[in-house]
Amino acid sequence: MAVGPRDYIDQLLVKKYADEKVDNADITKLVEPEKMLSAMGDFSNMHKNMMVLQNKLQNFCSALNTKCVQYRPSRLATA
């Protein structure tokens, strides 16, 4: 599999951008990877716990509504 420009337009683009410099910011100097991974892990655990709590609350509310429901006779049922 060949790598490189395949047609005339690609060749022109390669010539145009061959000498361009790109400023690749080195993020590792700004933030330590261990701290970033630790923060991401903490956020993930918090989100997981919130989802578990939401699920428990939803189940509790559903069970409570089921126990407290009162059925009333309908006018349409007697007709």
Short mmCIF file of the C-alpha atoms (twelve columns), coordinates in Angstrom:
data_MODEL
# 
_entry.id   MODEL 
# 
loop_
_atom_site.group_PDB 
_atom_site.id 
_atom_site.type_symbol 
_atom_site.label_atom_id 
_atom_site.label_alt_id 
_atom_site.label_comp_id 
_atom_site.label_asym_id 
_atom_site.label_seq_id 
_atom_site.Cartn_x 
_atom_site.Cartn_y 
_atom_site.Cartn_z 
_atom_site.pdbx_PDB_model_num 
ATOM 1  C CA . MET A 1  0.000   0.000  0.000  1 
ATOM 2  C CA . ALA A 2  1.584   3.247  -1.140 1 
ATOM 3  C CA . VAL A 3  1.647   6.308  1.062  1 
ATOM 4  C CA . GLY A 4  1.768   9.708  -0.556 1 
ATOM 5  C CA . PRO A 5  -0.071  11.963 -2.984 1 
ATOM 6  C CA . ARG A 6  -2.043  10.059 -5.590 1 
ATOM 7  C CA . ASP A 7  -3.188  12.801 -7.940 1 
ATOM 8  C CA . TYR A 8  -2.153  16.312 -8.990 1 
ATOM 9  C CA . ILE A 9  -4.216  18.124 -6.334 1 
ATOM 10 C CA . ASP A 10 -2.728  15.989 -3.569 1 
ATOM 11 C CA . GLN A 11 0.778   16.702 -4.896 1 
ATOM 12 C CA . LEU A 12 0.101   20.445 -4.833 1 
ATOM 13 C CA . LEU A 13 -1.227  20.236 -1.282 1 
ATOM 14 C CA . VAL A 14 1.850   18.301 -0.179 1 
ATOM 15 C CA . LYS A 15 4.128   20.935 -1.700 1 
ATOM 16 C CA . LYS A 16 2.126   23.752 -0.123 1 
ATOM 17 C CA . TYR A 17 2.087   22.346 3.404  1 
ATOM 18 C CA . ALA A 18 5.489   20.597 3.407  1 
ATOM 19 C CA . ASP A 19 7.249   23.458 5.208  1 
ATOM 20 C CA . GLU A 20 4.434   24.439 7.567  1 
ATOM 21 C CA . LYS A 21 5.238   24.231 11.257 1 
ATOM 22 C CA . VAL A 22 2.677   23.040 13.771 1 
ATOM 23 C CA . ASP A 23 2.667   24.073 17.398 1 
ATOM 24 C CA . ASN A 24 2.035   20.840 19.270 1 
ATOM 25 C CA . ALA A 25 1.355   21.864 22.844 1 
ATOM 26 C CA . ASP A 26 2.803   19.451 25.350 1 
ATOM 27 C CA . ILE A 27 -0.015  18.957 27.851 1 
ATOM 28 C CA . THR A 28 2.065   16.702 30.073 1 
ATOM 29 C CA . LYS A 29 3.944   19.777 31.280 1 
ATOM 30 C CA . LEU A 30 0.690   21.422 32.404 1 
ATOM 31 C CA . VAL A 31 -1.098  18.459 34.001 1 
ATOM 32 C CA . GLU A 32 0.437   15.353 35.479 1 
ATOM 33 C CA . PRO A 33 -1.013  12.190 33.891 1 
ATOM 34 C CA . GLU A 34 -1.455  10.453 37.254 1 
ATOM 35 C CA . LYS A 35 -3.504  13.337 38.628 1 
ATOM 36 C CA . MET A 36 -5.610  13.482 35.460 1 
ATOM 37 C CA . LEU A 37 -6.324  9.737  35.571 1 
ATOM 38 C CA . SER A 38 -7.115  9.969  39.275 1 
ATOM 39 C CA . ALA A 39 -9.584  12.821 38.659 1 
ATOM 40 C CA . MET A 40 -11.195 10.909 35.788 1 
ATOM 41 C CA . GLY A 41 -11.512 7.820  38.003 1 
ATOM 42 C CA . ASP A 42 -13.089 9.874  40.799 1 
ATOM 43 C CA . PHE A 43 -15.578 11.417 38.375 1 
ATOM 44 C CA . SER A 44 -16.414 7.985  36.960 1 
ATOM 45 C CA . ASN A 45 -17.005 6.534  40.430 1 
ATOM 46 C CA . MET A 46 -19.179 9.490  41.416 1 
ATOM 47 C CA . HIS A 47 -21.263 9.160  38.245 1 
ATOM 48 C CA . LYS A 48 -21.664 5.411  38.804 1 
ATOM 49 C CA . ASN A 49 -22.769 5.960  42.403 1 
ATOM 50 C CA . MET A 50 -25.260 8.625  41.308 1 
ATOM 51 C CA . MET A 51 -26.754 6.217  38.767 1 
ATOM 52 C CA . VAL A 52 -27.048 3.469  41.398 1 
ATOM 53 C CA . LEU A 53 -28.678 5.925  43.823 1 
ATOM 54 C CA . GLN A 54 -31.090 7.129  41.138 1 
ATOM 55 C CA . ASN A 55 -32.035 3.524  40.355 1 
ATOM 56 C CA . LYS A 56 -32.679 2.742  44.034 1 
ATOM 57 C CA . LEU A 57 -34.762 5.892  44.450 1 
ATOM 58 C CA . GLN A 58 -36.789 5.091  41.341 1 
ATOM 59 C CA . ASN A 59 -37.472 1.550  42.568 1 
ATOM 60 C CA . PHE A 60 -38.459 2.815  46.022 1 
ATOM 61 C CA . CYS A 61 -40.830 5.435  44.594 1 
ATOM 62 C CA . SER A 62 -42.375 2.892  42.257 1 
ATOM 63 C CA . ALA A 63 -42.955 0.448  45.115 1 
ATOM 64 C CA . LEU A 64 -44.400 3.203  47.302 1 
ATOM 65 C CA . ASN A 65 -46.790 4.316  44.566 1 
ATOM 66 C CA . THR A 66 -47.879 0.712  44.051 1 
ATOM 67 C CA . LYS A 67 -48.662 0.264  47.752 1 
ATOM 68 C CA . CYS A 68 -50.506 3.576  48.084 1 
ATOM 69 C CA . VAL A 69 -52.682 3.313  45.024 1 
ATOM 70 C CA . GLN A 70 -56.428 3.372  45.675 1 
ATOM 71 C CA . TYR A 71 -58.797 2.116  43.060 1 
ATOM 72 C CA . ARG A 72 -62.152 3.843  42.697 1 
ATOM 73 C CA . PRO A 73 -65.087 2.448  40.823 1 
ATOM 74 C CA . SER A 74 -65.523 4.052  37.456 1 
ATOM 75 C CA . ARG A 75 -68.784 5.351  36.038 1 
ATOM 76 C CA . LEU A 76 -68.042 3.493  32.836 1 
ATOM 77 C CA . ALA A 77 -67.601 0.149  34.594 1 
ATOM 78 C CA . THR A 78 -71.228 0.087  35.821 1 
ATOM 79 C CA . ALA A 79 -72.750 0.944  32.471 1 
# 
